[in-house]
Structures are given as structure tokens and as C-alpha cells.
Amino acid sequence: MYIYYTFFIFIDKASMKNSESLLQAIIMPLLQNC
């Protein structure tokens, strides 16, 4: 579960504008797989 958090922080620091679309594109499938 902390991998999810680290990824979130990593993307958030990388770029705040693209973070929302990236999070939706990457985390949504991950949540569905879990």
C-alpha cells in the first residue's frame, strides 16, 4: 500500500499539472486490479 503513496508523491513532485491525469490513468487500473 505504501508503494501507492510513494508513486503519488513521486508524480506530484514531478509535475503538478499532469499529476491528476497521470494518477487517473495509472492508479485507476491498479485499484481495479486490487
PDB file of N, CA, C, O and CB in Angstrom:
ATOM      1  N   MET A   1       0.832  -1.209   0.000  1.00  0.00           N
ATOM      2  CA  MET A   1       0.000   0.000   0.000  1.00  0.00           C
ATOM      3  C   MET A   1       0.868   1.262   0.000  1.00  0.00           C
ATOM      4  O   MET A   1       0.458   2.291  -0.537  1.00  0.00           O
ATOM      5  CB  MET A   1      -0.942   0.005   1.224  1.00  0.00           C
ATOM      6  N   TYR A   2       2.050   1.193   0.590  1.00  0.00           N
ATOM      7  CA  TYR A   2       2.890   2.402   0.604  1.00  0.00           C
ATOM      8  C   TYR A   2       3.531   2.661  -0.747  1.00  0.00           C
ATOM      9  O   TYR A   2       4.017   3.763  -1.003  1.00  0.00           O
ATOM     10  CB  TYR A   2       3.974   2.283   1.667  1.00  0.00           C
ATOM     11  N   ILE A   3       3.538   1.654  -1.617  1.00  0.00           N
ATOM     12  CA  ILE A   3       4.022   1.869  -2.991  1.00  0.00           C
ATOM     13  C   ILE A   3       3.104   2.877  -3.684  1.00  0.00           C
ATOM     14  O   ILE A   3       3.562   3.761  -4.408  1.00  0.00           O
ATOM     15  CB  ILE A   3       4.074   0.517  -3.796  1.00  0.00           C
ATOM     16  N   TYR A   4       1.813   2.725  -3.450  1.00  0.00           N
ATOM     17  CA  TYR A   4       0.792   3.646  -3.978  1.00  0.00           C
ATOM     18  C   TYR A   4       1.087   5.075  -3.530  1.00  0.00           C
ATOM     19  O   TYR A   4       0.989   6.016  -4.317  1.00  0.00           O
ATOM     20  CB  TYR A   4      -0.627   3.222  -3.512  1.00  0.00           C
ATOM     21  N   TYR A   5       1.444   5.223  -2.273  1.00  0.00           N
ATOM     22  CA  TYR A   5       1.738   6.547  -1.712  1.00  0.00           C
ATOM     23  C   TYR A   5       3.020   7.130  -2.289  1.00  0.00           C
ATOM     24  O   TYR A   5       3.073   8.308  -2.641  1.00  0.00           O
ATOM     25  CB  TYR A   5       1.846   6.466  -0.193  1.00  0.00           C
ATOM     26  N   THR A   6       4.048   6.300  -2.383  1.00  0.00           N
ATOM     27  CA  THR A   6       5.330   6.763  -2.916  1.00  0.00           C
ATOM     28  C   THR A   6       5.164   7.217  -4.361  1.00  0.00           C
ATOM     29  O   THR A   6       5.725   8.229  -4.780  1.00  0.00           O
ATOM     30  CB  THR A   6       6.396   5.651  -2.821  1.00  0.00           C
ATOM     31  N   PHE A   7       4.366   6.431  -5.128  1.00  0.00           N
ATOM     32  CA  PHE A   7       4.113   6.774  -6.517  1.00  0.00           C
ATOM     33  C   PHE A   7       3.397   8.114  -6.610  1.00  0.00           C
ATOM     34  O   PHE A   7       3.725   8.950  -7.452  1.00  0.00           O
ATOM     35  CB  PHE A   7       3.291   5.679  -7.200  1.00  0.00           C
ATOM     36  N   PHE A   8       2.421   8.304  -5.739  1.00  0.00           N
ATOM     37  CA  PHE A   8       1.646   9.542  -5.705  1.00  0.00           C
ATOM     38  C   PHE A   8       2.557  10.736  -5.441  1.00  0.00           C
ATOM     39  O   PHE A   8       2.479  11.752  -6.133  1.00  0.00           O
ATOM     40  CB  PHE A   8       0.547   9.462  -4.630  1.00  0.00           C
ATOM     41  N   ILE A   9       3.406  10.610  -4.452  1.00  0.00           N
ATOM     42  CA  ILE A   9       4.331  11.695  -4.098  1.00  0.00           C
ATOM     43  C   ILE A   9       5.329  11.941  -5.231  1.00  0.00           C
ATOM     44  O   ILE A   9       5.660  13.086  -5.542  1.00  0.00           O
ATOM     45  CB  ILE A   9       5.085  11.362  -2.785  1.00  0.00           C
ATOM     46  N   PHE A  10       5.803  10.853  -5.844  1.00  0.00           N
ATOM     47  CA  PHE A  10       6.774  10.952  -6.928  1.00  0.00           C
ATOM     48  C   PHE A  10       6.192  11.730  -8.103  1.00  0.00           C
ATOM     49  O   PHE A  10       6.839  12.632  -8.635  1.00  0.00           O
ATOM     50  CB  PHE A  10       7.217   9.555  -7.381  1.00  0.00           C
ATOM     51  N   ILE A  11       4.979  11.384  -8.505  1.00  0.00           N
ATOM     52  CA  ILE A  11       4.321  12.062  -9.624  1.00  0.00           C
ATOM     53  C   ILE A  11       3.993  13.504  -9.230  1.00  0.00           C
ATOM     54  O   ILE A  11       4.141  14.423 -10.036  1.00  0.00           O
ATOM     55  CB  ILE A  11       3.028  11.303 -10.050  1.00  0.00           C
ATOM     56  N   ASP A  12       3.551  13.694  -7.994  1.00  0.00           N
ATOM     57  CA  ASP A  12       3.169  15.023  -7.511  1.00  0.00           C
ATOM     58  C   ASP A  12       4.368  15.965  -7.569  1.00  0.00           C
ATOM     59  O   ASP A  12       4.226  17.134  -7.927  1.00  0.00           O
ATOM     60  CB  ASP A  12       2.614  14.945  -6.068  1.00  0.00           C
ATOM     61  N   LYS A  13       5.540  15.458  -7.219  1.00  0.00           N
ATOM     62  CA  LYS A  13       6.747  16.284  -7.259  1.00  0.00           C
ATOM     63  C   LYS A  13       7.218  16.483  -8.694  1.00  0.00           C
ATOM     64  O   LYS A  13       7.746  17.539  -9.042  1.00  0.00           O
ATOM     65  CB  LYS A  13       7.863  15.646  -6.419  1.00  0.00           C
ATOM     66  N   ALA A  14       7.022  15.455  -9.527  1.00  0.00           N
ATOM     67  CA  ALA A  14       7.493  15.510 -10.917  1.00  0.00           C
ATOM     68  C   ALA A  14       6.773  16.609 -11.685  1.00  0.00           C
ATOM     69  O   ALA A  14       7.411  17.448 -12.319  1.00  0.00           O
ATOM     70  CB  ALA A  14       7.283  14.153 -11.617  1.00  0.00           C
ATOM     71  N   SER A  15       5.440  16.605 -11.628  1.00  0.00           N
ATOM     72  CA  SER A  15       4.677  17.644 -12.323  1.00  0.00           C
ATOM     73  C   SER A  15       3.267  17.737 -11.761  1.00  0.00           C
ATOM     74  O   SER A  15       2.512  16.765 -11.806  1.00  0.00           O
ATOM     75  CB  SER A  15       4.628  17.362 -13.833  1.00  0.00           C
ATOM     76  N   MET A  16       2.911  18.893 -11.237  1.00  0.00           N
ATOM     77  CA  MET A  16       1.614  19.042 -10.587  1.00  0.00           C
ATOM     78  C   MET A  16       0.462  19.134 -11.596  1.00  0.00           C
ATOM     79  O   MET A  16      -0.659  18.722 -11.299  1.00  0.00           O
ATOM     80  CB  MET A  16       1.623  20.276  -9.703  1.00  0.00           C
ATOM     81  N   LYS A  17       0.736  19.665 -12.764  1.00  0.00           N
ATOM     82  CA  LYS A  17      -0.339  19.853 -13.745  1.00  0.00           C
ATOM     83  C   LYS A  17      -0.763  18.519 -14.360  1.00  0.00           C
ATOM     84  O   LYS A  17      -1.951  18.271 -14.571  1.00  0.00           O
ATOM     85  CB  LYS A  17       0.110  20.824 -14.851  1.00  0.00           C
ATOM     86  N   ASN A  18       0.223  17.664 -14.646  1.00  0.00           N
ATOM     87  CA  ASN A  18      -0.081  16.379 -15.286  1.00  0.00           C
ATOM     88  C   ASN A  18      -0.383  15.282 -14.266  1.00  0.00           C
ATOM     89  O   ASN A  18      -0.816  14.189 -14.630  1.00  0.00           O
ATOM     90  CB  ASN A  18       1.083  15.949 -16.170  1.00  0.00           C
ATOM     91  N   SER A  19      -0.152  15.583 -12.986  1.00  0.00           N
ATOM     92  CA  SER A  19      -0.302  14.558 -11.952  1.00  0.00           C
ATOM     93  C   SER A  19      -1.717  13.978 -11.915  1.00  0.00           C
ATOM     94  O   SER A  19      -1.885  12.770 -11.747  1.00  0.00           O
ATOM     95  CB  SER A  19       0.051  15.139 -10.591  1.00  0.00           C
ATOM     96  N   GLU A  20      -2.733  14.828 -12.070  1.00  0.00           N
ATOM     97  CA  GLU A  20      -4.108  14.342 -11.969  1.00  0.00           C
ATOM     98  C   GLU A  20      -4.437  13.348 -13.077  1.00  0.00           C
ATOM     99  O   GLU A  20      -5.007  12.291 -12.807  1.00  0.00           O
ATOM    100  CB  GLU A  20      -5.083  15.510 -12.015  1.00  0.00           C
ATOM    101  N   SER A  21      -4.088  13.669 -14.306  1.00  0.00           N
ATOM    102  CA  SER A  21      -4.381  12.777 -15.420  1.00  0.00           C
ATOM    103  C   SER A  21      -3.527  11.511 -15.331  1.00  0.00           C
ATOM    104  O   SER A  21      -3.990  10.418 -15.657  1.00  0.00           O
ATOM    105  CB  SER A  21      -4.142  13.494 -16.762  1.00  0.00           C
ATOM    106  N   LEU A  22      -2.272  11.666 -14.885  1.00  0.00           N
ATOM    107  CA  LEU A  22      -1.399  10.507 -14.730  1.00  0.00           C
ATOM    108  C   LEU A  22      -1.911   9.584 -13.630  1.00  0.00           C
ATOM    109  O   LEU A  22      -1.938   8.364 -13.789  1.00  0.00           O
ATOM    110  CB  LEU A  22       0.033  10.953 -14.422  1.00  0.00           C
ATOM    111  N   LEU A  23      -2.314  10.180 -12.518  1.00  0.00           N
ATOM    112  CA  LEU A  23      -2.832   9.383 -11.411  1.00  0.00           C
ATOM    113  C   LEU A  23      -4.073   8.613 -11.826  1.00  0.00           C
ATOM    114  O   LEU A  23      -4.222   7.438 -11.491  1.00  0.00           O
ATOM    115  CB  LEU A  23      -3.145  10.272 -10.214  1.00  0.00           C
ATOM    116  N   GLN A  24      -4.968   9.277 -12.557  1.00  0.00           N
ATOM    117  CA  GLN A  24      -6.190   8.615 -13.009  1.00  0.00           C
ATOM    118  C   GLN A  24      -5.860   7.505 -13.999  1.00  0.00           C
ATOM    119  O   GLN A  24      -6.485   6.445 -13.973  1.00  0.00           O
ATOM    120  CB  GLN A  24      -7.151   9.631 -13.648  1.00  0.00           C
ATOM    121  N   ALA A  25      -4.888   7.741 -14.865  1.00  0.00           N
ATOM    122  CA  ALA A  25      -4.523   6.756 -15.887  1.00  0.00           C
ATOM    123  C   ALA A  25      -3.792   5.553 -15.286  1.00  0.00           C
ATOM    124  O   ALA A  25      -3.933   4.430 -15.770  1.00  0.00           O
ATOM    125  CB  ALA A  25      -3.649   7.411 -16.956  1.00  0.00           C
ATOM    126  N   ILE A  26      -3.011   5.797 -14.229  1.00  0.00           N
ATOM    127  CA  ILE A  26      -2.182   4.725 -13.655  1.00  0.00           C
ATOM    128  C   ILE A  26      -2.853   4.048 -12.452  1.00  0.00           C
ATOM    129  O   ILE A  26      -2.857   2.821 -12.349  1.00  0.00           O
ATOM    130  CB  ILE A  26      -0.825   5.288 -13.234  1.00  0.00           C
ATOM    131  N   ILE A  27      -3.414   4.847 -11.551  1.00  0.00           N
ATOM    132  CA  ILE A  27      -3.945   4.303 -10.301  1.00  0.00           C
ATOM    133  C   ILE A  27      -5.325   3.684 -10.476  1.00  0.00           C
ATOM    134  O   ILE A  27      -5.650   2.712  -9.793  1.00  0.00           O
ATOM    135  CB  ILE A  27      -4.008   5.389  -9.251  1.00  0.00           C
ATOM    136  N   MET A  28      -6.138   4.220 -11.371  1.00  0.00           N
ATOM    137  CA  MET A  28      -7.463   3.645 -11.597  1.00  0.00           C
ATOM    138  C   MET A  28      -7.388   2.156 -11.969  1.00  0.00           C
ATOM    139  O   MET A  28      -8.090   1.346 -11.363  1.00  0.00           O
ATOM    140  CB  MET A  28      -8.184   4.420 -12.700  1.00  0.00           C
ATOM    141  N   PRO A  29      -6.554   1.778 -12.948  1.00  0.00           N
ATOM    142  CA  PRO A  29      -6.387   0.348 -13.267  1.00  0.00           C
ATOM    143  C   PRO A  29      -5.829  -0.447 -12.089  1.00  0.00           C
ATOM    144  O   PRO A  29      -6.220  -1.595 -11.874  1.00  0.00           O
ATOM    145  CB  PRO A  29      -5.465   0.183 -14.473  1.00  0.00           C
ATOM    146  N   LEU A  30      -4.922   0.155 -11.327  1.00  0.00           N
ATOM    147  CA  LEU A  30      -4.343  -0.530 -10.172  1.00  0.00           C
ATOM    148  C   LEU A  30      -5.418  -0.827  -9.127  1.00  0.00           C
ATOM    149  O   LEU A  30      -5.443  -1.913  -8.548  1.00  0.00           O
ATOM    150  CB  LEU A  30      -3.216   0.318  -9.552  1.00  0.00           C
ATOM    151  N   LEU A  31      -6.304   0.141  -8.888  1.00  0.00           N
ATOM    152  CA  LEU A  31      -7.378  -0.047  -7.917  1.00  0.00           C
ATOM    153  C   LEU A  31      -8.344  -1.136  -8.386  1.00  0.00           C
ATOM    154  O   LEU A  31      -8.868  -1.902  -7.578  1.00  0.00           O
ATOM    155  CB  LEU A  31      -8.134   1.275  -7.686  1.00  0.00           C
ATOM    156  N   GLN A  32      -8.572  -1.196  -9.689  1.00  0.00           N
ATOM    157  CA  GLN A  32      -9.479  -2.209 -10.225  1.00  0.00           C
ATOM    158  C   GLN A  32      -8.851  -3.597 -10.130  1.00  0.00           C
ATOM    159  O   GLN A  32      -9.556  -4.589  -9.946  1.00  0.00           O
ATOM    160  CB  GLN A  32      -9.844  -1.888 -11.685  1.00  0.00           C
ATOM    161  N   ASN A  33      -7.521  -3.667 -10.257  1.00  0.00           N
ATOM    162  CA  ASN A  33      -6.828  -4.954 -10.164  1.00  0.00           C
ATOM    163  C   ASN A  33      -6.801  -5.473  -8.726  1.00  0.00           C
ATOM    164  O   ASN A  33      -6.863  -6.680  -8.494  1.00  0.00           O
ATOM    165  CB  ASN A  33      -5.398  -4.826 -10.699  1.00  0.00           C
ATOM    166  N   CYS A  34      -6.708  -4.561  -7.772  1.00  0.00           N
ATOM    167  CA  CYS A  34      -6.679  -4.974  -6.361  1.00  0.00           C
ATOM    168  C   CYS A  34      -8.001  -5.492  -5.903  1.00  0.00           C
ATOM    169  O   CYS A  34      -8.145  -5.880  -4.743  1.00  0.00           O
ATOM    170  CB  CYS A  34      -6.264  -3.832  -5.480  1.00  0.00           C
TER     171      CYS A  34
END
